């Protein structure tokens, strides 16, 4: 796994979706808290987060999240 994620923000729905760009087979979603959902693959690894009502959760203006559309982030695995 490359440790790269992609961010996508739906302005109208105010949802922020952060997910692995590597191919994976989706298994299940778990609601961690109101408006926070974590997705797992068939191997039980977390592969995506979804934040519904993201502007409320992060206490930021919706316009702030516009820059997250289709951006990628890579992290170094230690």
N, CA, C and O atoms as CSV, one atom per row, in Angstrom:
chain,resi,resn,atom,element,x,y,z
A,1,UNK,N,N,0.847,-1.181,0.000
A,1,UNK,CA,C,0.000,0.000,0.000
A,1,UNK,C,C,0.890,1.241,0.000
A,1,UNK,O,O,1.907,1.276,0.693
A,2,UNK,N,N,0.513,2.253,-0.770
A,2,UNK,CA,C,1.378,3.402,-0.980
A,2,UNK,C,C,1.237,4.507,0.063
A,2,UNK,O,O,2.009,5.465,0.032
A,3,UNK,N,N,0.296,4.411,0.967
A,3,UNK,CA,C,0.061,5.443,1.987
A,3,UNK,C,C,-0.352,6.775,1.383
A,3,UNK,O,O,-0.127,7.822,1.988
A,4,UNK,N,N,-0.951,6.752,0.204
A,4,UNK,CA,C,-1.449,7.971,-0.406
A,4,UNK,C,C,-2.961,8.017,-0.267
A,4,UNK,O,O,-3.655,7.021,-0.472
A,5,UNK,N,N,-3.450,9.188,0.084
A,5,UNK,CA,C,-4.888,9.378,0.197
A,5,UNK,C,C,-5.319,10.530,-0.687
A,5,UNK,O,O,-4.518,11.390,-1.054
A,6,UNK,N,N,-6.586,10.531,-1.017
A,6,UNK,CA,C,-7.159,11.608,-1.795
A,6,UNK,C,C,-8.314,12.193,-1.000
A,6,UNK,O,O,-9.042,11.477,-0.312
A,7,UNK,N,N,-8.468,13.499,-1.106
A,7,UNK,CA,C,-9.525,14.214,-0.413
A,7,UNK,C,C,-10.551,14.674,-1.435
A,7,UNK,O,O,-10.191,15.111,-2.528
A,8,UNK,N,N,-11.796,14.581,-1.092
A,8,UNK,CA,C,-12.842,15.096,-1.954
A,8,UNK,C,C,-13.902,15.739,-1.063
A,8,UNK,O,O,-14.324,15.158,-0.064
A,9,UNK,N,N,-14.324,16.942,-1.437
A,9,UNK,CA,C,-15.314,17.669,-0.641
A,9,UNK,C,C,-16.536,17.975,-1.490
A,9,UNK,O,O,-16.420,18.508,-2.594
A,10,UNK,N,N,-17.700,17.637,-0.971
A,10,UNK,CA,C,-18.971,17.955,-1.620
A,10,UNK,C,C,-19.535,19.197,-0.937
A,10,UNK,O,O,-20.027,19.134,0.190
A,11,UNK,N,N,-19.454,20.327,-1.639
A,11,UNK,CA,C,-19.868,21.610,-1.054
A,11,UNK,C,C,-21.351,21.617,-0.697
A,11,UNK,O,O,-21.720,22.053,0.393
A,12,UNK,N,N,-22.208,21.136,-1.607
A,12,UNK,CA,C,-23.651,21.144,-1.345
A,12,UNK,C,C,-24.030,20.240,-0.180
A,12,UNK,O,O,-24.889,20.590,0.628
A,13,UNK,N,N,-23.391,19.081,-0.094
A,13,UNK,CA,C,-23.686,18.147,0.990
A,13,UNK,C,C,-22.850,18.379,2.237
A,13,UNK,O,O,-23.100,17.769,3.277
A,14,UNK,N,N,-21.858,19.258,2.140
A,14,UNK,CA,C,-20.934,19.547,3.245
A,14,UNK,C,C,-20.307,18.274,3.801
A,14,UNK,O,O,-20.230,18.083,5.015
A,15,UNK,N,N,-19.855,17.395,2.884
A,15,UNK,CA,C,-19.207,16.158,3.329
A,15,UNK,C,C,-17.773,16.088,2.794
A,15,UNK,O,O,-17.516,16.373,1.624
A,16,UNK,N,N,-16.868,15.709,3.660
A,16,UNK,CA,C,-15.458,15.545,3.324
A,16,UNK,C,C,-15.156,14.056,3.319
A,16,UNK,O,O,-15.385,13.366,4.312
A,17,UNK,N,N,-14.640,13.563,2.197
A,17,UNK,CA,C,-14.337,12.146,2.037
A,17,UNK,C,C,-12.835,12.016,1.834
A,17,UNK,O,O,-12.279,12.609,0.909
A,18,UNK,N,N,-12.177,11.247,2.688
A,18,UNK,CA,C,-10.734,11.020,2.623
A,18,UNK,C,C,-10.537,9.518,2.450
A,18,UNK,O,O,-10.987,8.730,3.281
A,19,UNK,N,N,-9.861,9.119,1.365
A,19,UNK,CA,C,-9.783,7.699,1.068
A,19,UNK,C,C,-8.445,7.325,0.434
A,19,UNK,O,O,-7.770,8.159,-0.171
A,20,UNK,N,N,-8.078,6.050,0.588
A,20,UNK,CA,C,-6.860,5.511,-0.021
A,20,UNK,C,C,-7.031,5.489,-1.526
A,20,UNK,O,O,-8.093,5.126,-2.031
A,21,UNK,N,N,-5.980,5.879,-2.248
A,21,UNK,CA,C,-6.080,5.848,-3.705
A,21,UNK,C,C,-5.743,4.468,-4.267
A,21,UNK,O,O,-6.033,4.182,-5.429
A,22,UNK,N,N,-5.138,3.623,-3.453
A,22,UNK,CA,C,-4.873,2.256,-3.890
A,22,UNK,C,C,-6.199,1.513,-4.029
A,22,UNK,O,O,-7.160,1.784,-3.310
A,23,UNK,N,N,-6.229,0.590,-4.950
A,23,UNK,CA,C,-7.419,-0.221,-5.141
A,23,UNK,C,C,-7.669,-1.080,-3.892
A,23,UNK,O,O,-6.741,-1.644,-3.312
A,24,UNK,N,N,-8.919,-1.161,-3.504
A,24,UNK,CA,C,-9.275,-2.000,-2.360
A,24,UNK,C,C,-10.689,-2.526,-2.544
A,24,UNK,O,O,-11.487,-1.974,-3.301
A,25,UNK,N,N,-10.978,-3.611,-1.828
A,25,UNK,CA,C,-12.314,-4.193,-1.863
A,25,UNK,C,C,-13.049,-3.804,-0.585
A,25,UNK,O,O,-12.713,-4.249,0.513
A,26,UNK,N,N,-14.052,-2.969,-0.761
A,26,UNK,CA,C,-14.835,-2.466,0.368
A,26,UNK,C,C,-15.553,-3.611,1.077
A,26,UNK,O,O,-16.071,-4.526,0.437
A,27,UNK,N,N,-15.575,-3.545,2.416
A,27,UNK,CA,C,-16.261,-4.559,3.220
A,27,UNK,C,C,-17.409,-3.953,4.021
A,27,UNK,O,O,-18.555,-4.386,3.896
A,28,UNK,N,N,-17.099,-2.943,4.849
A,28,UNK,CA,C,-18.110,-2.444,5.777
A,28,UNK,C,C,-17.792,-1.010,6.201
A,28,UNK,O,O,-16.641,-0.575,6.170
A,29,UNK,N,N,-18.831,-0.298,6.595
A,29,UNK,CA,C,-18.682,1.045,7.164
A,29,UNK,C,C,-19.166,1.019,8.605
A,29,UNK,O,O,-20.140,0.344,8.941
A,30,UNK,N,N,-18.466,1.766,9.446
A,30,UNK,CA,C,-18.842,1.876,10.855
A,30,UNK,C,C,-18.986,3.351,11.193
A,30,UNK,O,O,-18.099,4.153,10.902
A,31,UNK,N,N,-20.111,3.705,11.810
A,31,UNK,CA,C,-20.301,5.081,12.250
A,31,UNK,C,C,-19.601,5.240,13.594
A,31,UNK,O,O,-20.011,4.642,14.589
A,32,UNK,N,N,-18.547,6.046,13.621
A,32,UNK,CA,C,-17.761,6.233,14.841
A,32,UNK,C,C,-18.433,7.218,15.786
A,32,UNK,O,O,-18.360,7.080,17.007
A,33,UNK,N,N,-19.077,8.198,15.211
A,33,UNK,CA,C,-19.734,9.257,15.958
A,33,UNK,C,C,-20.786,9.829,15.023
A,33,UNK,O,O,-20.807,9.496,13.838
A,34,UNK,N,N,-21.641,10.668,15.530
A,34,UNK,CA,C,-22.582,11.324,14.626
A,34,UNK,C,C,-21.795,12.002,13.522
A,34,UNK,O,O,-20.918,12.823,13.791
A,35,UNK,N,N,-22.102,11.665,12.297
A,35,UNK,CA,C,-21.514,12.300,11.118
A,35,UNK,C,C,-20.062,11.934,10.841
A,35,UNK,O,O,-19.418,12.610,10.040
A,36,UNK,N,N,-19.518,10.893,11.469
A,36,UNK,CA,C,-18.156,10.423,11.166
A,36,UNK,C,C,-18.234,8.922,10.870
A,36,UNK,O,O,-18.652,8.124,11.709
A,37,UNK,N,N,-17.819,8.564,9.648
A,37,UNK,CA,C,-17.934,7.177,9.189
A,37,UNK,C,C,-16.561,6.677,8.751
A,37,UNK,O,O,-15.824,7.383,8.062
A,38,UNK,N,N,-16.226,5.459,9.154
A,38,UNK,CA,C,-14.959,4.826,8.796
A,38,UNK,C,C,-15.253,3.582,7.972
A,38,UNK,O,O,-16.050,2.738,8.380
A,39,UNK,N,N,-14.607,3.465,6.803
A,39,UNK,CA,C,-14.773,2.311,5.918
A,39,UNK,C,C,-13.583,1.372,6.054
A,39,UNK,O,O,-12.446,1.807,6.233
A,40,UNK,N,N,-13.866,0.070,5.965
A,40,UNK,CA,C,-12.839,-0.968,6.033
A,40,UNK,C,C,-12.869,-1.813,4.768
A,40,UNK,O,O,-13.911,-1.962,4.130
A,41,UNK,N,N,-11.707,-2.368,4.412
A,41,UNK,CA,C,-11.645,-3.281,3.281
A,41,UNK,C,C,-11.845,-4.714,3.761
A,41,UNK,O,O,-12.069,-4.949,4.949
A,42,UNK,N,N,-11.765,-5.664,2.844
A,42,UNK,CA,C,-11.975,-7.076,3.169
A,42,UNK,C,C,-10.936,-7.628,4.139
A,42,UNK,O,O,-11.182,-8.627,4.815
A,43,UNK,N,N,-9.758,-6.971,4.208
A,43,UNK,CA,C,-8.696,-7.421,5.117
A,43,UNK,C,C,-8.841,-6.782,6.499
A,43,UNK,O,O,-8.030,-7.044,7.387
A,44,UNK,N,N,-9.857,-5.952,6.687
A,44,UNK,CA,C,-10.073,-5.299,7.972
A,44,UNK,C,C,-9.269,-4.030,8.168
A,44,UNK,O,O,-9.189,-3.515,9.283
A,45,UNK,N,N,-8.672,-3.516,7.101
A,45,UNK,CA,C,-7.875,-2.288,7.191
A,45,UNK,C,C,-8.750,-1.074,6.903
A,45,UNK,O,O,-9.584,-1.108,5.998
A,46,UNK,N,N,-8.564,-0.004,7.669
A,46,UNK,CA,C,-9.325,1.222,7.378
A,46,UNK,C,C,-8.860,1.821,6.056
A,46,UNK,O,O,-7.662,1.952,5.809
A,47,UNK,N,N,-9.825,2.184,5.209
A,47,UNK,CA,C,-9.477,2.689,3.885
A,47,UNK,C,C,-10.095,4.048,3.570
A,47,UNK,O,O,-9.702,4.691,2.597
A,48,UNK,N,N,-11.064,4.498,4.384
A,48,UNK,CA,C,-11.702,5.778,4.093
A,48,UNK,C,C,-12.404,6.342,5.328
A,48,UNK,O,O,-12.905,5.609,6.181
A,49,UNK,N,N,-12.417,7.668,5.386
A,49,UNK,CA,C,-13.192,8.408,6.383
A,49,UNK,C,C,-14.178,9.293,5.637
A,49,UNK,O,O,-13.852,9.845,4.587
A,50,UNK,N,N,-15.368,9.428,6.172
A,50,UNK,CA,C,-16.296,10.414,5.657
A,50,UNK,C,C,-16.788,11.261,6.824
A,50,UNK,O,O,-17.226,10.740,7.850
A,51,UNK,N,N,-16.707,12.568,6.648
A,51,UNK,CA,C,-17.169,13.510,7.654
A,51,UNK,C,C,-18.381,14.239,7.090
A,51,UNK,O,O,-18.242,15.099,6.220
A,52,UNK,N,N,-19.554,13.903,7.578
A,52,UNK,CA,C,-20.767,14.593,7.185
A,52,UNK,C,C,-20.858,15.871,8.003
A,52,UNK,O,O,-20.439,15.898,9.160
A,53,UNK,N,N,-21.398,16.923,7.418
A,53,UNK,CA,C,-21.433,18.231,8.102
A,53,UNK,C,C,-20.026,18.653,8.524
A,53,UNK,O,O,-19.801,19.085,9.654
A,54,UNK,N,N,-19.091,18.516,7.591
A,54,UNK,CA,C,-17.670,18.761,7.866
A,54,UNK,C,C,-17.404,20.153,8.415
A,54,UNK,O,O,-16.563,20.314,9.299
A,55,UNK,N,N,-18.104,21.161,7.907
A,55,UNK,CA,C,-17.846,22.524,8.383
A,55,UNK,C,C,-18.185,22.662,9.865
A,55,UNK,O,O,-17.534,23.422,10.582
A,56,UNK,N,N,-19.192,21.939,10.323
A,56,UNK,CA,C,-19.539,21.970,11.758
A,56,UNK,C,C,-18.518,21.188,12.582
A,56,UNK,O,O,-18.081,21.644,13.639
A,57,UNK,N,N,-18.147,20.020,12.094
A,57,UNK,CA,C,-17.205,19.170,12.830
A,57,UNK,C,C,-15.876,19.881,13.040
A,57,UNK,O,O,-15.315,19.849,14.135
A,58,UNK,N,N,-15.369,20.528,11.982
A,58,UNK,CA,C,-14.058,21.173,12.052
A,58,UNK,C,C,-14.143,22.662,12.371
A,58,UNK,O,O,-13.125,23.351,12.444
A,59,UNK,N,N,-15.367,23.147,12.558
A,59,UNK,CA,C,-15.602,24.557,12.892
A,59,UNK,C,C,-14.917,25.495,11.888
A,59,UNK,O,O,-14.216,26.435,12.262
A,60,UNK,N,N,-15.146,25.203,10.602
A,60,UNK,CA,C,-14.567,25.987,9.516
A,60,UNK,C,C,-15.653,26.360,8.521
A,60,UNK,O,O,-16.661,25.664,8.405
A,61,UNK,N,N,-15.450,27.450,7.809
A,61,UNK,CA,C,-16.375,27.856,6.765
A,61,UNK,C,C,-16.327,26.835,5.620
A,61,UNK,O,O,-15.265,26.302,5.298
A,62,UNK,N,N,-17.484,26.571,5.012
A,62,UNK,CA,C,-17.538,25.609,3.909
A,62,UNK,C,C,-16.588,25.961,2.780
A,62,UNK,O,O,-16.063,25.065,2.119
A,63,UNK,N,N,-16.357,27.234,2.546
A,63,UNK,CA,C,-15.462,27.645,1.465
A,63,UNK,C,C,-14.023,27.181,1.686
A,63,UNK,O,O,-13.271,27.015,0.726
A,64,UNK,N,N,-13.639,26.972,2.942
A,64,UNK,CA,C,-12.299,26.491,3.260
A,64,UNK,C,C,-12.036,25.132,2.608
A,64,UNK,O,O,-10.920,24.856,2.167
A,65,UNK,N,N,-13.057,24.297,2.549
A,65,UNK,CA,C,-12.892,22.928,2.055
A,65,UNK,C,C,-12.825,22.829,0.535
A,65,UNK,O,O,-12.490,21.768,0.008
A,66,UNK,N,N,-13.133,23.897,-0.175
A,66,UNK,CA,C,-13.092,23.844,-1.640
A,66,UNK,C,C,-11.722,23.426,-2.154
A,66,UNK,O,O,-11.623,22.778,-3.196
A,67,UNK,N,N,-10.681,23.785,-1.447
A,67,UNK,CA,C,-9.333,23.421,-1.900
A,67,UNK,C,C,-9.051,21.927,-1.773
A,67,UNK,O,O,-8.044,21.450,-2.295
A,68,UNK,N,N,-9.915,21.182,-1.093
A,68,UNK,CA,C,-9.705,19.750,-0.911
A,68,UNK,C,C,-10.174,18.907,-2.092
A,68,UNK,O,O,-9.948,17.697,-2.096
A,69,UNK,N,N,-10.808,19.494,-3.078
A,69,UNK,CA,C,-11.305,18.699,-4.191
A,69,UNK,C,C,-10.172,18.047,-4.967
A,69,UNK,O,O,-9.328,18.720,-5.558
A,70,UNK,N,N,-10.177,16.736,-4.948
A,70,UNK,CA,C,-9.239,15.907,-5.699
A,70,UNK,C,C,-7.781,16.235,-5.433
A,70,UNK,O,O,-6.964,16.225,-6.353
A,71,UNK,N,N,-7.452,16.522,-4.197
A,71,UNK,CA,C,-6.058,16.727,-3.802
A,71,UNK,C,C,-5.514,15.439,-3.216
A,71,UNK,O,O,-6.248,14.657,-2.612
A,72,UNK,N,N,-4.226,15.227,-3.399
A,72,UNK,CA,C,-3.598,14.034,-2.855
A,72,UNK,C,C,-2.595,14.393,-1.781
A,72,UNK,O,O,-1.988,15.463,-1.799
A,73,UNK,N,N,-2.440,13.484,-0.858
A,73,UNK,CA,C,-1.480,13.647,0.219
A,73,UNK,C,C,-0.745,12.335,0.389
A,73,UNK,O,O,-1.365,11.271,0.418
A,74,UNK,N,N,0.545,12.400,0.500
A,74,UNK,CA,C,1.353,11.222,0.739
A,74,UNK,C,C,2.013,11.318,2.095
A,74,UNK,O,O,2.491,12.382,2.490
A,75,UNK,N,N,2.038,10.220,2.801
A,75,UNK,CA,C,2.718,10.209,4.092
A,75,UNK,C,C,3.820,9.181,4.057
A,75,UNK,O,O,3.721,8.170,3.362
A,76,UNK,N,N,4.864,9.440,4.805
A,76,UNK,CA,C,5.951,8.490,4.909
A,76,UNK,C,C,5.614,7.511,6.019
A,76,UNK,O,O,5.220,7.911,7.114
A,77,UNK,N,N,5.766,6.254,5.738
A,77,UNK,CA,C,5.489,5.213,6.709
A,77,UNK,C,C,6.760,4.952,7.501
A,77,UNK,O,O,7.803,4.644,6.925
A,78,UNK,N,N,6.676,5.074,8.812
A,78,UNK,CA,C,7.860,4.885,9.673
A,78,UNK,C,C,7.927,3.477,10.187
A,78,UNK,O,O,8.851,3.132,10.925
